[in-house]
Amino acid sequence: MKAYLLVFLGAGIGGALRHGVNVGCARMCGTAFPWGTLTVNVVGSFVMGALAGWLAFKAGEGWSQPLRLFLTTGILGGFTTFSAFSLDAVLIWERGQAGIAATYVIASLILSIAGLAVGLGLIRAVSG
């Protein structure tokens, strides 16, 4: 139960940070292009890579699994799930499974957009 609470709290922090980036980007760059989303995806992926690398190679045993959950699944997951997607894709690639990595990336992109379109279409159909 403690792990769920840590993820819950971290996700709230990450979501608030994402909202701040979206608002800031809209004010600075306008709303004609989704600069906020692009920013959180790139920054979140960079931070996930740096944090995963640091935890794997530098942090040692002093970092507990609950803290890892709070930072990665919680804060970064609330900030952008794209960072988790990026980490998964790179780890599959690094295992020498380029075909599976490419399939994962392409399937994630196409199926996620299709899922959104179907969900949106369904609600439009029952609302109209």
Residue pairs with C-beta under 8 A, 6 or more apart in sequence:
2 66
3 65
3 66
3 69
6 66
6 69
6 70
6 74
7 69
7 70
7 73
7 74
7 77
8 74
9 70
9 74
10 69
10 70
10 71
10 73
10 74
10 75
10 77
10 78
11 73
11 74
11 75
11 77
11 78
12 78
13 74
13 75
13 78
14 74
14 75
14 76
14 77
14 78
14 79
14 80
15 78
15 79
16 78
17 75
17 78
17 79
18 36
18 40
18 78
18 79
18 80
21 36
21 39
21 40
21 43
22 36
22 37
22 40
23 36
24 36
25 35
25 36
25 39
26 35
26 36
28 35
29 35
40 79
40 80
40 82
41 80
41 82
41 83
43 79
43 80
44 76
44 79
44 80
44 82
44 83
45 80
45 82
45 83
45 86
45 87
47 76
47 79
47 83
48 72
48 76
48 83
48 84
48 86
48 87
49 86
49 87
49 90
51 71
51 72
51 76
52 72
52 87
55 63
55 68
72 84
73 84
76 83
76 84
77 83
77 84
85 108
88 104
89 101
89 104
89 105
90 101
92 100
92 101
92 104
93 101
